[in-house]
Amino acid sequence: MNFLNTVEKNILNKFKENNIPLEELVLLPSNKKELGDYQINDAMKLAKVMHKSPREIAEELVEYLEETGYFKNINIAGAGFINLSFKDELLTEYVDKIFSSDTRDVEKLSKERIMIDYGGANIAKTLHVGHLRSANLGEALKRLAKHLGKEVIADVHFGDIGRQSGMVIYELKQRYPDLNYFSGKEEQVWDELPITGEDLEEIYPTASNKAKENEEIMDEVREITAELESGKNKGYVALWNKIKAISIEDIKEIYQELNTDFDLWEGESDAYPYIDETIDIMEKSGYLVESEGAKVVDVKEETDKAPMPPLVVIKSNGATLYATRELATLESRMKRFHPKEIWYITDLRQELYFTQVFRAAYKTNLVSKNTNLEFYGFGTMNGTDGKPFKTRDGNAATLKSLLKSVKEEILTHMNKDMENKDKIANMITIAAIKYADFLPNRTTDYIFEPSKFIDVEGKTGPYLLYNTIRMKSILTKAKDLNINYYHYYNKPIGTEKEIILLLLEKNNIFHKAYNNKDLSSIADYLYNLTSLYSRFYEENHILTEKDDKIKESWLTLTNLVKETNEELLDILAIDIPERM
């Protein structure tokens, strides 16, 4: 148990020993630092149970708080608000202890298996800015869950089958009709494809526009798609597998740039072997029923306040749908991995769809009620006009174009002669984009302004990087000067004390972010800690301090803040360059 939780638990036990009917106690950071560092506001709540005035109860609680020995200042404000400040020696001991601790005062959760479905890239289509938040949020939540002790399996869940496959194959057939994929035979050796990932970025939209404008082409696309999905046309299957390999390699490169990785690089098509048994399980439950020739599950509940349409699992022509493959993927995951929870990180607009899928899965016994299926939707990244983000030329922004435009902006502010300039610019670019993505609440739409989010003076990723690098530089200089630091001795005051009190809150911030599945609290905390340290740095001459114990304490604290920043930035999947 971490320091603050230990204190809270011991206070609560002291209260219970003295018959105070309180089941939970939280030390709240004080809004009025002149009165104390923390507050306890439970006297108001207890007044109704104990039939005394809040002030009387607060006076009684103060007596028990003094007995704990934690606090140097305890006072009552207003009707019964208790203000507290930790003893100086406790804060000194805290810094000294966690400096040499492996856990860094982080309380772990029970080790249960979680699967996280994020990414959702579509094969043969270029990644666009809509994929950014899924990648960023999913990766950070994965890292946070692991950091807190969970076992996590991440799945990219490609959209690797469907109408886009028929469109791309149609277009390739027009351009390269002599390829043996179109011979109608099952060849021993299939031709090499004369295309790259960049070519695919142009091929799909071209084919899509043709099909939209010409119904005959659309019919041919539908026919190709049906032959591919049924597996009857071996040439189409072989061609699509080649296209997938090219596309996945290209997609992996972009995810790698975003520091995003997956344990499973699977897609919808991997669910095909599970479709028959999925349908069988659902039919045996009695809830998969015929409706106008289709097979559906009624997922309405009495508590619904809005219309809830049934989930169509099999179309009237016998074809499967995206939802069919989603349910089969669930069957696959349950059978292979037995997760305690599955999280889906995607656009908020898919909330109704996932509600339908989850209800159908529980109702038909595909998934036990003991397994939590959770949808965590997110808002969109918009341009300064409040509309979905676009490139400077007005086109829908691809992830590549976004990364390129931000990097170009950053390069204009960098020293032309800097060593490894391009690599450093890439790292700053990712930091700027990711931190901007984490600042707003997960469900909030936000406006992305490259010029605003690359500023090293604002609440930005580059600001965090610059100041963390400065901390590392101080510690490197100390090493070069043979100045060692092993302990913290100071009686903390002013900014130094504020830093320590904020370090005390780190565990709570982690658990808040985990419980809310929202990284904005970590983003805020990082900025607050970094800006506090920046003020501390300006106030003190760390390396030239004449008192050796004070100097050692300041270096110990610097190292602790630096390592905390590294810990938090790593959870956000933000790398730190050696220089800026």
Residue pairs with C-beta under 8 A, 6 or more apart in sequence:
1 9
1 107
2 103
2 105
2 106
2 107
2 507
3 94
3 98
3 105
3 504
4 27
4 504
4 505
4 507
4 508
5 107
5 507
7 27
7 68
7 70
8 25
8 26
8 27
10 68
10 70
11 25
11 27
11 64
11 65
11 68
11 70
12 22
12 24
12 25
14 64
14 65
14 67
14 68
15 22
15 25
15 61
15 64
16 22
18 60
18 64
20 46
20 50
20 60
20 61
20 64
21 46
21 49
21 50
22 42
22 46
25 40
25 42
27 38
27 39
27 40
27 84
28 38
28 39
28 40
28 41
29 37
29 38
29 39
29 501
29 505
30 36
30 37
30 38
30 39
30 83
31 39
32 77
32 83
35 75
35 77
35 83
36 73
36 74
36 75
36 83
36 84
36 85
37 84
37 85
37 86
37 501
38 83
38 84
38 85
38 86
39 81
39 82
39 83
39 84
40 61
40 65
40 81
40 82
40 84
41 81
41 82
42 61
43 54
43 55
43 57
43 58
43 61
43 79
43 80
43 81
43 82
44 54
44 79
44 80
46 52
46 54
46 57
47 53
47 54
47 57
47 80
50 57
53 79
53 80
54 79
54 80
55 76
55 79
55 80
57 80
58 76
58 80
58 81
58 82
59 76
61 82
62 74
62 76
62 82
65 71
65 74
65 82
65 84
66 74
69 87
70 84
70 86
70 87
70 90
71 84
71 85
71 86
71 87
72 85
72 86
72 87
72 88
73 83
73 84
73 85
74 82
74 83
74 84
74 85
75 82
75 83
76 82
76 83
77 83
88 491
88 492
89 491
91 492
91 497
91 500
91 501
92 488
92 489
92 490
92 491
92 492
94 500
94 504
95 488
95 492
95 500
95 503
95 556
95 557
95 560
96 487
96 488
96 489
96 556
98 104
98 105
98 503
98 560
99 487
99 488
99 556
99 559
99 560
104 506
104 563
104 564
104 567
105 503
105 504
105 506
105 507
106 147
106 148
106 506
106 507
106 510
107 148
107 507
107 511
108 148
108 149
109 148
109 149
109 150
109 514
110 149
111 149
111 150
111 151
112 150
112 151
112 340
112 341
113 150
113 151
113 152
113 153
113 337
113 338
113 339
113 340
113 341
114 145
114 150
114 151
114 152
114 153
114 339
114 340
114 341
114 342
114 343
115 152
115 153
115 154
115 155
115 333
115 337
115 339
115 341
115 342
115 343
116 138
116 141
116 142
116 145
116 152
116 153
116 154
116 155
116 342
116 343
116 345
117 138
117 155
117 157
117 342
117 343
117 344
117 345
117 346
118 134
118 135
118 137
118 138
118 139
118 141
118 142
118 154
118 155
118 156
118 157
118 344
118 345
118 346
119 131
119 134
119 135
119 138
119 155
119 156
119 157
119 158
119 255
119 260
119 262
120 131
120 134
120 156
120 157
120 158
120 159
120 346
121 127
121 131
121 156
121 158
121 159
121 251
121 255
122 158
122 159
122 160
122 164
123 158
123 159
123 160
123 164
123 165
123 243
123 244
123 247
123 248
123 251
123 267
124 164
124 165
124 168
124 200
124 203
124 204
124 243
124 244
124 247
125 159
125 164
125 200
125 201
125 204
126 200
126 201
126 204
126 398
126 399
126 400
127 251
127 254
127 398
127 399
127 400
128 396
128 397
128 398
128 399
129 381
129 388
129 389
129 397
129 398
129 399
129 402
130 347
130 380
130 381
130 388
131 399
132 258
132 381
132 399
132 402
132 433
132 437
133 378
133 379
133 380
133 381
133 437
134 345
134 346
134 347
134 378
135 255
135 258
135 260
136 258
136 260
136 434
136 437
136 438
136 573
137 345
137 376
137 378
137 437
137 438
137 442
137 519
138 154
138 260
138 345
139 154
139 258
139 259
139 260
139 261
139 573
140 438
140 519
140 522
140 571
140 572
140 573
141 343
141 345
141 376
141 514
141 517
141 519
142 152
142 154
143 570
143 571
143 572
143 573
144 510
144 513
144 514
144 519
144 522
144 571
145 152
145 514
146 152
147 510
147 567
147 571
148 510
148 511
148 514
152 263
153 263
153 264
153 337
153 339
154 261
154 262
154 263
154 264
155 262
155 263
155 264
155 266
155 333
156 255
156 262
156 264
156 265
156 266
156 267
157 266
157 267
157 268
157 329
158 244
158 248
158 251
158 265
158 266
158 267
158 268
159 267
159 268
160 244
160 267
160 268
160 269
161 228
161 229
161 267
161 268
161 269
161 325
162 225
162 268
162 322
163 221
163 222
163 225
164 204
164 208
165 224
165 225
165 228
165 240
165 243
166 221
166 222
166 223
166 224
166 225
166 228
167 204
167 207
167 208
167 211
167 221
168 200
168 203
168 204
168 207
168 243
169 224
169 228
169 236
169 239
169 240
169 243
170 207
170 210
170 211
170 217
170 220
170 221
170 224
171 203
171 204
171 206
171 207
171 210
172 179
172 181
172 193
172 195
172 203
172 239
172 243
173 182
173 224
176 194
179 191
179 193
179 239
180 187
180 190
180 191
180 235
181 190
181 191
181 235
181 236
181 238
181 239
182 235
183 235
184 233
184 235
185 234
185 235
186 234
186 235
187 235
187 238
190 235
190 238
190 239
190 242
193 239
193 242
193 243
193 246
195 203
195 246
196 246
196 250
197 246
197 247
197 249
197 250
198 250
200 243
200 246
200 247
200 250
201 398
207 221
210 217
211 217
211 218
211 221
212 218
224 233
224 236
226 319
227 233
227 236
228 236
228 237
228 240
229 319
229 320
231 237
244 267
248 265
252 265
254 399
254 400
255 261
255 262
257 403
257 426
257 430
258 399
258 430
258 434
258 573
259 430
259 573
259 574
259 575
260 573
268 322
268 325
268 329
269 325
270 329
270 332
271 325
271 326
271 328
271 329
271 331
271 332
272 325
272 328
273 332
274 328
274 329
274 331
274 332
274 335
275 320
275 324
275 325
275 328
277 331
278 324
278 327
278 328
278 330
278 331
278 366
279 288
279 295
279 313
279 314
279 324
281 331
281 364
281 365
281 366
282 288
282 297
282 313
282 327
282 360
282 364
282 366
285 363
285 364
285 365
287 297
287 298
287 360
287 363
287 364
288 295
288 296
288 297
288 313
288 364
289 295
289 296
289 297
289 298
290 296
291 310
292 316
293 316
294 312
294 313
294 314
294 315
294 316
295 312
295 313
295 314
296 310
296 311
296 312
296 313
297 310
297 311
297 313
297 359
297 360
297 363
297 364
298 310
299 308
299 310
299 311
299 355
299 356
299 359
299 360
299 363
300 308
300 310
301 308
301 359
308 352
308 355
308 356
309 356
310 356
311 323
311 356
311 357
311 359
311 360
312 321
312 323
313 321
313 323
313 324
313 327
313 360
314 320
314 321
314 324
315 321
323 353
323 356
323 357
323 360
326 357
327 357
327 360
327 361
327 366
330 342
330 357
330 361
330 366
330 367
330 373
331 366
333 339
333 342
334 366
334 367
334 371
339 371
340 370
340 371
340 372
341 371
341 372
341 373
341 374
342 371
342 372
342 373
342 374
343 374
343 375
343 376
343 517
344 354
344 373
344 374
344 375
344 376
345 376
345 378
346 354
346 375
346 377
346 378
347 377
347 378
347 380
348 377
348 378
348 379
348 443
349 377
350 375
350 377
351 375
351 377
354 373
354 375
355 375
358 367
358 373
358 375
360 366
361 367
361 373
362 369
362 373
367 373
374 517
376 442
376 517
377 442
377 443
378 442
378 443
379 440
379 441
379 442
379 443
379 444
379 445
379 446
380 388
380 445
381 388
381 389
381 437
381 445
381 446
381 448
382 388
382 389
382 445
382 446
382 447
382 448
383 389
383 390
383 447
383 448
384 447
384 449
386 447
388 396
389 397
389 402
389 448
390 396
390 397
391 397
391 398
391 401
391 402
391 405
392 405
395 401
402 433
403 429
403 430
403 433
405 450
406 429
406 432
406 433
406 450
406 453
406 454
407 425
407 426
407 429
409 450
409 451
409 454
410 425
410 428
410 429
410 432
410 454
410 462
411 421
411 425
413 454
414 421
414 424
414 425
414 580
415 421
418 424
418 579
420 578
423 577
424 577
424 578
424 579
424 580
427 465
427 575
427 576
427 577
428 454
428 461
428 462
428 465
428 577
428 580
430 461
430 574
430 575
431 461
431 462
431 464
431 465
431 569
431 574
431 575
432 450
432 453
432 454
432 460
432 461
432 462
433 448
433 453
433 461
434 461
434 572
434 573
434 574
435 453
435 460
435 461
435 464
435 523
435 572
435 574
436 446
436 448
436 453
436 460
436 461
438 519
438 520
438 522
438 523
438 572
439 446
439 459
439 520
439 523
439 524
440 446
440 520
441 518
441 520
442 516
442 517
442 518
442 519
442 520
452 458
452 460
453 460
453 461
454 460
454 462
455 462
455 463
456 462
456 463
456 466
456 580
457 463
459 527
461 574
462 580
463 527
463 530
464 526
464 527
464 530
464 565
464 569
464 574
465 574
465 576
465 577
465 580
466 580
467 530
467 533
467 534
467 565
468 530
468 562
468 565
468 566
468 569
468 576
469 576
469 577
469 578
469 579
469 580
470 537
471 533
471 558
471 559
471 561
471 562
471 565
472 562
472 576
474 537
474 542
474 543
474 555
474 558
475 555
475 558
475 559
475 562
477 543
478 485
478 543
478 555
481 543
483 543
483 551
483 552
483 555
484 552
485 551
485 552
485 553
485 555
485 556
485 559
486 552
486 556
487 552
487 553
487 556
488 552
488 553
488 556
488 557
489 549
489 550
489 552
489 553
490 496
490 549
490 550
490 553
490 554
490 557
492 500
494 539
495 532
495 535
495 536
495 539
496 536
496 554
496 557
498 532
499 529
499 532
499 533
499 536
499 557
499 561
500 557
502 525
502 528
502 529
502 532
503 529
503 560
503 561
503 564
505 525
506 525
506 564
509 521
509 522
509 525
510 522
512 521
513 519
513 521
513 522
519 572
522 568
522 571
522 572
523 572
525 568
526 565
526 568
526 569
526 572
529 561
529 564
529 565
530 561
530 565
533 558
533 561
536 557
540 554
542 551
542 554
542 555
542 558
543 551
545 551
545 554
566 576
569 575
569 576
